[in-house]
Amino acid sequence: MKKHFLFLVLLTLTVACRSSYQLKSIERTRIVVDARYDAQPDEEAALFLAPYKHQVDSVMGPKVGRSAKYMTAQRPEGTLSNLLADILMWAAKDYQETPDFGVYNMGGVRADLPKGDVTYGDVLDVAPFENKIAFTTLSGETVMELFSQIASTGGEGLSKGVKLVITKDYKLKSATLNGEPIDPKRDYRITTIDYLLGGTDKMTAFKKGTNVNSPQEKLNNTRFIIMNYFREFQQQGLEVDAQIEGRITVE
């Protein structure tokens, strides 16, 4: 009797779990979580979070420097994406490297940078991943492949001195470095992040890199390098700034 009862229970659960629903479509959108949600705070939730907020603020709150303006990473060129590529170039001296140019992928930039005081938390929002600075060598021919791939994405972060002209259908029209065309017969040293060395984010040319220098210690994480940059400016009483300079233009 018990066996029959158990069988009936299992059969009932199986039938009950069946559904006639079918997936028709999937849609997604970003939900921006910002100060608008502070307009009507939930007192009970605020009370529950209070002890955790104090601990998080103690870590995320310290100021590392100041930004002269609100900066964004956008295609074909953005102030923040320009800045991050320039910061990689700035940091190269600490690795006994003298790269020709820097590349910072747009996918690795996950927040805008506020105007005014910049905190540890702000930098962590911009660079939340465990990406670390890296260096590699590409032939001039491969550099042109890389620039073509960057054109196909609509633009990535490029350091000062690089100028790409791309078409409206994302084809590379021309490329120069410090006013000179890329020499297919010479080698170029590039600073970027280790994540891109495997040819990710559609920049497969990086897979051809040689003489790779990719230090993996935690202190080489881009977020710490960005903070060091801001701290150096802060020590000099300066704000960090970046401009749109025509590094990537669309014709």
C-alpha positions as CSV (number, residue, x, y, z in Angstrom):
1,M,0.0,0.0,0.0
2,K,2.8,2.4,0.9
3,K,4.5,1.7,-2.4
4,H,1.4,2.5,-4.4
5,F,0.9,5.7,-2.3
6,L,4.5,6.8,-3.0
7,F,4.1,6.1,-6.7
8,L,0.9,8.3,-6.8
9,V,2.7,11.2,-4.9
10,L,5.7,11.1,-7.4
11,L,3.3,10.9,-10.4
12,T,1.3,13.9,-9.0
13,L,4.5,16.0,-8.5
14,T,5.8,15.1,-12.0
15,V,2.6,16.2,-13.7
16,A,2.4,19.3,-11.5
17,C,5.9,20.4,-12.6
18,R,5.1,20.2,-16.2
19,S,4.3,23.5,-17.9
20,S,2.7,24.5,-21.1
21,Y,4.7,27.7,-21.1
22,Q,7.2,28.3,-24.0
23,L,9.9,30.9,-24.2
24,K,9.1,33.3,-27.0
25,S,11.8,36.0,-26.6
26,I,14.4,37.4,-24.4
27,E,15.0,41.1,-23.7
28,R,17.6,42.7,-21.6
29,T,18.4,46.3,-20.4
30,R,20.8,47.9,-18.0
31,I,19.3,49.2,-14.8
32,V,21.4,52.2,-13.6
33,V,21.7,52.2,-9.8
34,D,22.5,55.7,-8.8
35,A,21.3,58.5,-6.4
36,R,17.7,58.4,-7.6
37,Y,17.2,55.4,-5.4
38,D,18.2,57.5,-2.4
39,A,15.2,59.8,-2.7
40,Q,12.9,57.4,-0.7
41,P,15.2,55.2,1.4
42,D,13.8,52.2,3.2
43,E,14.5,52.7,6.9
44,E,14.5,49.0,7.7
45,A,16.9,48.2,4.9
46,A,19.2,51.1,5.8
47,L,19.3,49.9,9.4
48,F,20.2,46.4,8.3
49,L,22.9,47.7,6.0
50,A,24.4,50.2,8.4
51,P,27.2,48.1,10.0
52,Y,28.2,46.8,6.5
53,K,28.1,50.2,5.0
54,H,30.6,51.5,7.6
55,Q,33.0,48.7,6.8
56,V,32.7,49.2,3.0
57,D,33.0,53.0,3.2
58,S,36.2,52.6,5.2
59,V,37.7,50.6,2.3
60,M,36.2,52.4,-0.7
61,G,36.0,55.9,0.7
62,P,39.7,57.0,0.8
63,K,40.5,59.7,-1.8
64,V,43.2,59.0,-4.3
65,G,43.1,62.2,-6.3
66,R,40.9,64.6,-8.3
67,S,39.5,64.6,-11.7
68,A,39.2,67.8,-13.7
69,K,36.0,66.7,-15.4
70,Y,33.5,63.9,-15.7
71,M,35.1,61.3,-18.0
72,T,33.6,58.6,-20.1
73,A,34.8,55.7,-22.3
74,Q,33.0,55.7,-25.6
75,R,33.5,54.9,-29.2
76,P,35.2,56.0,-31.4
77,E,37.1,58.0,-28.7
78,G,36.4,59.0,-25.1
79,T,38.2,61.0,-22.5
80,L,38.4,58.1,-20.0
81,S,39.4,55.5,-22.6
82,N,42.2,57.9,-23.7
83,L,43.3,58.4,-20.1
84,L,43.5,54.7,-19.3
85,A,45.7,54.0,-22.4
86,D,47.9,56.9,-21.4
87,I,48.2,55.6,-17.8
88,L,49.5,52.3,-19.2
89,M,52.2,54.3,-21.0
90,W,53.0,56.3,-17.9
91,A,53.4,53.1,-15.8
92,A,55.8,51.5,-18.3
93,K,58.8,53.1,-16.7
94,D,58.2,51.0,-13.6
95,Y,58.7,47.9,-15.7
96,Q,61.8,49.1,-17.5
97,E,59.7,49.3,-20.7
98,T,59.5,52.0,-23.4
99,P,56.4,51.0,-25.4
100,D,55.5,52.7,-28.7
101,F,51.8,52.9,-27.8
102,G,49.1,51.6,-25.5
103,V,45.8,49.8,-25.9
104,Y,43.0,49.6,-23.3
105,N,39.9,47.7,-24.3
106,M,36.5,49.3,-23.9
107,G,35.1,46.1,-22.4
108,G,37.4,46.5,-19.5
109,V,36.0,49.9,-18.5
110,R,32.9,49.4,-16.4
111,A,32.0,52.9,-15.1
112,D,32.5,56.6,-15.8
113,L,34.9,58.7,-13.7
114,P,33.3,61.5,-11.6
115,K,34.4,65.1,-11.6
116,G,36.2,66.2,-8.4
117,D,37.3,63.8,-5.7
118,V,38.1,60.3,-6.9
119,T,38.1,57.5,-4.4
120,Y,39.4,54.0,-4.2
121,G,35.8,52.9,-4.9
122,D,35.5,55.0,-8.0
123,V,38.6,53.4,-9.5
124,L,37.3,50.0,-8.5
125,D,34.1,50.7,-10.4
126,V,36.1,51.7,-13.5
127,A,38.4,48.7,-13.4
128,P,36.7,45.9,-11.4
129,F,38.5,43.0,-13.0
130,E,41.8,41.4,-12.2
131,N,43.4,42.6,-15.4
132,K,47.1,43.4,-15.1
133,I,49.5,45.5,-17.2
134,A,51.4,43.6,-19.9
135,F,53.8,44.3,-22.7
136,T,54.3,42.6,-26.1
137,T,56.0,43.1,-29.4
138,L,54.1,43.1,-32.7
139,S,55.5,43.5,-36.2
140,G,54.4,46.6,-38.2
141,E,52.3,44.3,-40.4
142,T,50.6,42.8,-37.3
143,V,50.1,46.3,-35.9
144,M,48.1,47.1,-39.0
145,E,46.0,44.0,-38.4
146,L,45.4,45.1,-34.8
147,F,44.3,48.6,-35.9
148,S,42.0,47.0,-38.5
149,Q,40.5,44.9,-35.7
150,I,40.1,48.0,-33.5
151,A,38.4,49.8,-36.4
152,S,36.0,46.9,-36.8
153,T,34.8,47.3,-33.1
154,G,34.3,51.0,-33.7
155,G,37.2,52.0,-31.5
156,E,39.2,51.1,-28.3
157,G,41.3,53.1,-25.9
158,L,44.5,54.2,-27.6
159,S,47.4,56.2,-26.2
160,K,48.5,59.7,-27.3
161,G,50.3,59.7,-30.7
162,V,48.1,57.1,-32.4
163,K,45.7,58.4,-35.0
164,L,43.3,56.1,-36.8
165,V,40.8,57.1,-39.5
166,I,38.0,54.6,-40.0
167,T,35.1,54.5,-42.3
168,K,31.4,54.5,-41.3
169,D,31.3,50.8,-42.0
170,Y,34.1,50.2,-39.6
171,K,37.0,49.7,-42.0
172,L,40.5,51.1,-41.3
173,K,41.3,53.9,-43.7
174,S,44.6,55.1,-42.4
175,A,46.9,54.7,-39.3
176,T,49.8,56.8,-38.1
177,L,52.0,56.8,-35.0
178,N,53.5,60.2,-33.9
179,G,52.7,61.5,-37.4
180,E,54.4,58.6,-39.2
181,P,52.8,55.7,-41.1
182,I,53.2,52.3,-39.6
183,D,56.4,50.6,-41.0
184,P,55.5,47.0,-41.8
185,K,59.1,45.9,-41.5
186,R,59.9,47.2,-38.0
187,D,58.7,45.9,-34.6
188,Y,56.5,47.9,-32.2
189,R,56.4,47.5,-28.4
190,I,52.9,47.8,-27.0
191,T,51.5,48.1,-23.5
192,T,48.1,46.7,-22.8
193,I,46.4,44.3,-20.3
194,D,47.1,40.6,-19.9
195,Y,43.5,39.8,-20.8
196,L,44.0,40.9,-24.4
197,L,47.2,38.9,-25.0
198,G,45.1,35.9,-25.8
199,G,43.4,37.7,-28.7
200,T,40.1,38.5,-26.8
201,D,37.7,41.3,-27.6
202,K,38.1,40.7,-31.3
203,M,41.8,41.8,-31.2
204,T,43.2,38.5,-32.3
205,A,46.4,40.2,-33.6
206,F,47.7,40.1,-30.0
207,K,48.1,36.4,-30.2
208,K,51.1,37.0,-32.5
209,G,52.9,38.9,-29.9
210,T,56.5,38.0,-28.9
211,N,58.8,38.9,-26.0
212,V,55.8,39.1,-23.7
213,N,56.3,40.8,-20.3
214,S,53.2,40.0,-18.2
215,P,53.9,40.3,-14.4
216,Q,51.2,38.5,-12.5
217,E,51.6,39.9,-8.9
218,K,48.5,41.6,-7.5
219,L,50.2,45.0,-7.4
220,N,50.3,45.0,-11.2
221,N,46.5,45.1,-11.4
222,T,45.3,48.0,-13.5
223,R,43.2,49.5,-10.6
224,F,46.4,49.9,-8.5
225,I,48.2,51.5,-11.4
226,I,45.3,53.9,-12.0
227,M,45.3,54.9,-8.3
228,N,49.1,55.4,-8.3
229,Y,48.7,57.8,-11.3
230,F,46.0,59.8,-9.4
231,R,48.1,59.9,-6.3
232,E,51.1,61.2,-8.1
233,F,49.1,64.1,-9.5
234,Q,47.6,64.7,-6.1
235,Q,51.0,65.0,-4.6
236,Q,51.8,67.7,-7.1
237,G,48.5,69.5,-6.4
238,L,47.2,68.7,-9.8
239,E,43.9,67.3,-11.2
240,V,43.9,64.5,-13.7
241,D,42.5,65.5,-17.1
242,A,42.1,64.1,-20.6
243,Q,40.8,65.4,-23.9
244,I,39.3,64.2,-27.1
245,E,42.2,64.6,-29.5
246,G,41.2,62.9,-32.7
247,R,43.0,59.7,-31.9
248,I,40.2,57.8,-33.7
249,T,38.0,59.6,-36.3
250,V,35.2,58.4,-38.6
251,E,35.0,59.6,-42.2
